[in-house]
Amino acid sequence: MVTLLPIPIKNCNIPQKRLDKQQQTNREVLNEVLRRLLQPLTFQHNPSAKSGYYNVLCADGNFRHCKLVLAAWLADCPEYSDLHHLERHVCFWCECPKNQLGDYAPPDKQHPQWDHNLYRMLSDANTKAANSELSSRHVHRGFNVFRHIPCIVSDLPKPDLLHTMQIGMLDHLQKWIFHFMKTHERLNKYNAIWLSVPAYHNLTPKNKSYEEVSQCNGKEMKEMSRYLLGVVTQSLRGGSPAQHPIFNHAIECTRAMLEFYMYARYKSHDDAT
C-alpha cells in the first residue's frame, strides 16, 4: 500500500454553513495528500513527464529512464466527485446536465468531456468571473492534482478484475446462462450437473443448486470460472438438430468470455497472449 487516503468523520446535526466549510476543508486535505503522492507525475515537478518518460530511482540505488503505464481504480460516484473536485450527482467523465443523467445520447449529440486544462486555468485565475464559470459547470474551485497529470484520468484503463470481471462480466454471464437454460428447458439438468461438481483442487463442495444461490462474491466467481464451461457443455448435450447451432454458439460464447478472463489474470504477457 502506498498511502491511506484520509476519511473524514460523518457530520450530523450541524448547521449547513459549518457543514459547507468542513466539506471544503475535507476536499483540500484530500487533494493535498494526493498532490504529495502524485507530484512526480505532474508537469511542474517533472518536465520530462510531457514525453511520458521519468527518471526513476530504483531499489538498487540507480536511476533509470522509464515510461510508466498509468491506470485507475473503480469507485462509486460520490468518491469520483470528491477526487475530481466536482459537485455531487454529476458525471465525472463528461459535462452531462444533472437532469439528463442516465438518458441515452446518440453519437452526434455526445456531451463534451471535462476540460481539466480549462478548470486549472479558471482555478488559478481565482476571479469572480472564473469562479462563476466553475460553479456553472458544477466544478469546485481550488487545486486538484488530477488536472496537472499529463493524461485524461477518466480515460485511463481500470484493471480491476474483481469489479469488471468477477462480479461484473462473469456475473452477467452466469445470469445469461441461467435464462438460456430456462428458455431451452435445460435448467434441471444444469442444476444437477452444477451440484455434481466434486471438491477437487480446493473447489468448494456444492450444497445448493445454481438457482438457490442468491449472490456470489469475487472468490466464488473466480472458483466458478474453473468449471463453468464444462457444466454448460454437458448441460447442452443432445437436443434436436435445430438446437445444435444455438447450443454450439452458446458454448463458444461462454468459452470466449472465460478465456478472456483467464488471460486477464496473467501477471505478464508475451506475443502469443
C-alpha positions in Angstrom: 0.0 0.0 0.0 1.4 3.4 -0.9 -0.9 5.6 1.1 -4.1 5.7 3.1 -6.4 8.4 2.0 -8.0 10.4 4.9 -11.6 9.5 5.7 -13.4 12.4 7.4 -15.8 11.8 10.2 -19.5 11.9 9.5 -21.1 15.3 10.1 -24.6 15.1 11.7 -26.9 17.7 13.1 -24.6 20.7 12.4 -25.5 24.0 10.6 -25.3 24.0 6.8 -22.8 26.9 6.8 -20.5 25.0 9.1 -21.0 21.8 7.1 -20.1 23.5 3.8 -16.9 24.9 5.4 -16.0 21.5 6.8 -16.6 19.8 3.4 -14.3 22.4 1.7 -11.6 21.6 4.3 -12.0 17.9 3.7 -11.5 18.4 -0.1 -8.4 20.5 0.5 -6.9 17.9 2.8 -7.7 15.1 0.3 -6.1 17.0 -2.6 -3.0 17.8 -0.6 -2.5 14.1 0.2 -3.0 13.3 -3.5 -0.7 16.1 -4.5 2.2 14.8 -2.4 1.6 11.3 -3.7 1.3 12.1 -7.4 3.6 15.1 -7.6 6.3 13.1 -9.5 3.8 12.7 -12.3 2.9 16.3 -12.8 4.4 18.7 -15.4 5.6 21.3 -12.9 7.6 18.8 -10.8 9.0 16.8 -13.6 9.2 18.4 -17.1 10.1 15.1 -18.7 6.6 13.9 -17.9 5.4 15.6 -21.0 7.3 13.0 -23.0 5.9 10.2 -20.9 9.3 9.2 -19.5 10.6 9.6 -16.0 13.9 9.2 -14.2 13.0 6.7 -11.6 15.1 5.8 -8.5 15.2 2.0 -8.4 15.7 -0.3 -5.4 19.4 -0.8 -6.3 20.1 3.0 -5.9 20.4 3.7 -9.6 18.2 6.0 -11.7 16.6 4.6 -14.8 14.8 6.3 -17.7 11.3 4.6 -17.5 7.9 5.0 -19.1 5.2 4.3 -16.6 1.8 2.8 -17.5 -0.8 4.7 -15.6 -4.0 3.0 -14.5 -7.0 4.0 -12.4 -9.3 2.3 -10.0 -13.1 1.9 -9.9 -15.0 3.9 -7.4 -18.6 5.0 -6.7 -20.0 8.3 -7.9 -19.5 10.3 -4.6 -15.9 9.2 -4.4 -15.3 10.3 -8.0 -16.8 13.6 -7.2 -14.5 14.1 -4.2 -11.4 13.0 -6.1 -12.1 15.2 -9.2 -13.3 18.2 -7.2 -16.9 18.1 -8.6 -20.3 18.7 -7.2 -22.3 15.7 -6.2 -24.7 13.9 -8.6 -22.8 14.8 -11.8 -21.0 12.6 -14.3 -17.2 12.6 -13.7 -16.5 11.8 -17.4 -18.4 14.4 -19.3 -20.4 17.6 -18.8 -23.8 15.9 -18.9 -26.5 18.1 -17.2 -27.8 16.7 -14.0 -31.4 16.3 -15.4 -30.1 14.1 -18.3 -28.1 11.6 -16.3 -29.0 8.1 -17.4 -30.5 9.2 -20.7 -29.2 7.8 -23.9 -27.3 10.4 -26.0 -26.7 9.5 -29.7 -23.1 9.7 -31.1 -23.7 13.1 -32.7 -25.1 14.6 -29.5 -22.5 13.3 -27.0 -21.7 15.7 -24.2 -18.1 17.2 -24.1 -15.6 15.7 -21.8 -14.4 17.6 -18.7 -11.8 20.1 -19.8 -9.3 19.9 -17.0 -7.0 22.4 -18.6 -9.8 25.0 -18.5 -10.6 24.2 -14.9 -7.0 24.5 -13.9 -6.7 28.0 -15.6 -10.0 29.2 -14.1 -8.9 28.0 -10.6 -5.5 29.7 -11.0 -7.2 32.9 -12.1 -9.4 32.9 -8.9 -11.5 35.9 -10.1 -15.2 36.4 -9.6 -15.9 35.6 -13.3 -13.7 32.4 -13.2 -15.4 31.2 -10.0 -18.8 31.8 -11.5 -17.8 29.8 -14.6 -16.6 26.9 -12.5 -19.9 26.9 -10.5 -21.9 26.9 -13.7 -20.0 23.7 -14.7 -20.6 22.1 -11.3 -16.8 22.2 -10.5 -15.4 23.3 -7.2 -12.7 25.9 -7.2 -9.3 25.2 -5.8 -6.3 23.0 -6.6 -6.9 19.5 -7.9 -3.9 17.3 -8.7 -5.7 15.3 -11.5 -5.8 18.5 -13.6 -2.0 18.5 -13.6 -1.3 14.9 -14.6 -0.4 14.5 -18.4 -3.4 12.4 -19.2 -7.2 12.3 -19.1 -7.8 10.4 -15.8 -11.3 9.3 -16.7 -9.9 7.5 -19.9 -7.3 5.5 -18.0 -7.7 1.7 -18.1 -9.1 0.3 -14.9 -7.6 -3.2 -14.4 -9.9 -4.2 -11.6 -10.7 -7.9 -12.1 -13.0 -8.0 -9.1 -15.4 -5.4 -10.2 -15.0 -5.5 -14.0 -14.9 -9.3 -14.4 -15.6 -11.4 -11.3 -18.7 -9.6 -10.1 -19.2 -7.8 -13.4 -19.0 -9.7 -16.7 -18.9 -13.2 -15.1 -21.9 -12.4 -13.0 -23.7 -11.2 -16.2 -22.5 -14.4 -18.0 -24.0 -16.6 -15.2 -27.3 -14.8 -15.3 -27.4 -15.1 -19.1 -26.7 -18.8 -19.0 -29.4 -19.3 -16.4 -32.1 -17.6 -18.7 -30.7 -19.5 -21.7 -31.0 -22.9 -19.9 -34.5 -22.0 -18.7 -35.6 -20.9 -22.2 -34.4 -24.2 -23.7 -35.7 -26.4 -20.8 -32.2 -27.4 -19.6 -32.3 -25.8 -16.2 -32.9 -29.0 -14.2 -30.0 -30.7 -16.0 -27.8 -27.6 -15.4 -28.6 -27.6 -11.7 -27.9 -31.3 -11.4 -24.5 -31.1 -13.1 -23.7 -27.9 -11.1 -24.3 -29.9 -7.8 -22.2 -32.8 -9.1 -19.0 -30.8 -9.4 -16.6 -32.6 -7.0 -14.5 -30.8 -4.4 -11.3 -31.2 -6.4 -8.2 -29.0 -6.3 -9.7 -26.8 -3.5 -13.1 -26.4 -5.1 -15.8 -25.8 -2.5 -18.4 -28.6 -2.3 -21.8 -27.6 -3.7 -24.8 -27.9 -1.4 -27.1 -25.6 -3.3 -28.2 -25.6 -7.0 -27.4 -22.5 -9.0 -30.9 -21.1 -8.7 -30.8 -21.4 -4.9 -27.7 -19.2 -4.8 -28.8 -15.6 -4.1 -25.4 -13.9 -4.6 -21.8 -14.8 -5.4 -18.7 -12.9 -4.2 -15.5 -12.4 -6.1 -13.8 -15.5 -4.7 -16.8 -17.7 -5.6 -16.8 -16.3 -9.2 -13.1 -16.9 -9.5 -13.7 -20.6 -8.5 -16.7 -20.9 -10.7 -14.7 -19.9 -13.8 -12.7 -23.2 -13.5 -15.7 -25.5 -14.1 -18.4 -23.4 -15.7 -17.6 -24.3 -19.3 -17.7 -28.0 -18.5 -21.1 -27.6 -16.8 -22.5 -25.7 -19.7 -21.2 -28.1 -22.3 -22.6 -31.1 -20.5 -25.9 -29.4 -19.9 -26.3 -28.8 -23.6 -25.5 -32.3 -24.9 -28.1 -33.8 -27.2 -31.1 -31.8 -28.4 -32.7 -31.6 -31.8 -30.8 -30.8 -35.0 -32.3 -27.3 -35.0 -30.9 -26.7 -31.5 -27.4 -27.8 -32.2 -26.2 -24.5 -33.8 -27.8 -22.5 -31.0 -26.2 -24.7 -28.3 -22.8 -24.6 -30.0 -22.9 -20.8 -30.2 -23.8 -20.6 -26.5 -20.8 -22.8 -25.7 -18.5 -20.7 -27.9 -19.6 -17.5 -26.2 -19.1 -19.0 -22.7 -15.6 -20.2 -23.7 -14.6 -16.9 -25.2 -15.6 -15.0 -22.0 -13.9 -17.4 -19.7 -10.7 -17.5 -21.8 -10.6 -13.7 -21.8 -10.9 -13.7 -18.0 -8.1 -16.4 -17.7 -5.8 -14.3 -19.9 -6.6 -11.2 -17.9 -5.4 -12.9 -14.8 -1.9 -13.4 -16.3 0.7 -11.4 -14.4 2.8 -11.0 -17.6 2.2 -11.5 -21.3 4.1 -12.4 -24.5 3.3 -12.0 -28.2 1.1 -15.1 -28.1 -1.1 -13.9 -25.2 
